[in-house]
């Protein structure tokens, strides 16, 4: 299990990637799952920085672990309440046809996660994601 806390800023994006890749390597996560795992984690972080804290200072807490048959992400931020499991998704055909960049993160997260749960605990959003191991 790996746990870490990072300031939610674009300057920490590379650090997040490095920490997640190191975890996947040590945990022997296969290449396919590792790629999906990184995309989900990066989308969560990007959404927190861009939409949650909106440039204000804030922290994220992340716990990565393997449990039998799954790799899990517990992702927490203290941004305003936001439930990614219930948010309205963007229609990908409209986004692509209009040439709009972005707006696909939640769709990717929900399609790549085998399980996604959300709860608000005090001041923290807690998103738990399970992804099946091969």
C-alpha positions as CSV (number, residue, x, y, z in Angstrom):
1,X,0.0,0.0,0.0
2,X,1.2,3.5,-0.8
3,X,-0.3,6.6,0.8
4,X,0.7,10.1,0.0
5,X,-0.5,13.7,0.2
6,X,0.1,16.4,-2.5
7,X,-0.8,20.0,-3.0
8,X,-3.4,20.1,-5.8
9,X,-1.5,22.1,-8.4
10,X,-0.5,21.5,-12.0
11,X,3.1,21.6,-10.8
12,X,2.5,18.3,-9.0
13,X,1.1,16.4,-11.9
14,X,4.4,14.8,-12.8
15,X,5.1,13.9,-9.2
16,X,1.6,12.2,-9.1
17,X,2.4,10.2,-12.2
18,X,5.8,9.1,-10.9
19,X,4.3,8.0,-7.5
20,X,1.6,6.0,-9.3
21,X,4.0,4.4,-11.8
22,X,6.3,3.4,-9.0
23,X,3.4,1.8,-7.2
24,X,2.3,-0.1,-10.3
25,X,5.9,-1.3,-10.8
26,X,6.4,-2.5,-7.3
27,X,2.9,-4.1,-7.2
28,X,3.5,-5.9,-10.5
29,X,0.4,-4.4,-12.1
30,X,0.2,-5.5,-15.7
31,X,0.7,-3.0,-18.5
32,X,-3.0,-2.7,-19.5
33,X,-4.3,-2.2,-16.0
34,X,-1.4,0.2,-15.2
35,X,-2.3,2.4,-18.1
36,X,-6.0,2.5,-17.1
37,X,-5.0,3.1,-13.5
38,X,-2.8,6.1,-14.4
39,X,-5.5,7.6,-16.6
40,X,-8.1,7.4,-13.8
41,X,-5.8,8.9,-11.2
42,X,-4.7,11.7,-13.6
43,X,-8.3,12.5,-14.4
44,X,-9.2,12.7,-10.7
45,X,-6.3,15.0,-10.0
46,X,-6.9,17.2,-13.0
47,X,-10.5,17.6,-12.1
48,X,-9.6,18.5,-8.5
49,X,-7.1,21.1,-9.6
50,X,-9.2,22.6,-12.4
51,X,-12.8,22.3,-11.1
52,X,-12.6,21.5,-7.4
53,X,-10.1,24.0,-6.0
54,X,-10.2,26.3,-9.1
55,X,-6.6,27.4,-8.6
56,X,-6.9,27.9,-4.8
57,X,-4.6,26.1,-2.4
58,X,-5.7,22.6,-1.5
59,X,-4.5,19.1,-0.8
60,X,-5.3,15.7,-2.1
61,X,-4.7,12.5,-0.2
62,X,-4.3,9.3,-2.1
63,X,-4.0,5.7,-1.1
64,X,-3.1,3.0,-3.6
65,X,-3.2,-0.7,-2.8
66,X,-3.7,-4.1,-4.1
67,X,-6.4,-6.3,-2.7
68,X,-7.1,-9.9,-4.0
69,X,-8.2,-9.5,-7.6
70,X,-8.2,-5.7,-7.6
71,X,-6.1,-2.6,-7.5
72,X,-7.7,0.3,-5.6
73,X,-7.5,4.0,-5.4
74,X,-8.8,6.0,-2.4
75,X,-8.8,9.6,-3.5
76,X,-9.7,12.5,-1.2
77,X,-9.8,16.2,-1.6
78,X,-11.3,19.0,0.5
79,X,-12.9,20.9,-2.5
80,X,-16.6,21.6,-2.5
81,X,-18.8,18.4,-2.5
82,X,-18.7,16.6,-5.8
83,X,-19.9,13.0,-6.5
84,X,-18.3,11.7,-9.7
85,X,-20.5,8.7,-9.7
86,X,-23.6,10.8,-10.1
87,X,-22.4,13.8,-12.2
88,X,-23.9,14.2,-15.6
89,X,-21.6,13.0,-18.3
90,X,-20.7,14.8,-21.5
91,X,-22.0,13.2,-24.7
92,X,-18.7,12.2,-26.5
93,X,-20.2,12.6,-30.0
94,X,-21.1,16.3,-29.2
95,X,-17.7,17.0,-27.7
96,X,-15.8,15.5,-30.6
97,X,-18.0,17.0,-33.3
98,X,-17.7,20.5,-31.8
99,X,-13.9,20.2,-31.5
100,X,-14.1,20.9,-27.8
101,X,-11.0,19.8,-25.8
102,X,-11.7,18.3,-22.4
103,X,-14.9,17.2,-20.7
104,X,-14.3,13.5,-21.1
105,X,-12.6,12.8,-17.8
106,X,-15.6,11.6,-15.8
107,X,-16.7,9.4,-18.7
108,X,-13.2,7.8,-18.8
109,X,-13.1,7.3,-15.0
110,X,-16.5,5.7,-14.9
111,X,-15.8,3.4,-17.9
112,X,-12.4,2.3,-16.6
113,X,-13.4,1.7,-13.0
114,X,-15.0,-1.6,-12.2
115,X,-16.4,0.0,-9.0
116,X,-16.7,3.7,-8.1
117,X,-18.2,4.9,-4.8
118,X,-18.3,8.4,-3.3
119,X,-18.9,9.8,0.2
120,X,-18.5,13.1,1.8
121,X,-16.7,12.7,5.1
122,X,-16.5,16.0,7.0
123,X,-14.7,18.4,4.7
124,X,-13.4,15.7,2.4
125,X,-14.7,14.2,-0.8
126,X,-13.8,10.5,-0.7
127,X,-13.8,8.6,-4.0
128,X,-13.0,4.9,-3.9
129,X,-12.2,3.1,-7.1
130,X,-11.6,-0.6,-7.7
131,X,-10.1,-1.9,-10.9
132,X,-10.0,-5.7,-11.6
133,X,-6.6,-7.3,-12.0
134,X,-5.9,-9.5,-15.0
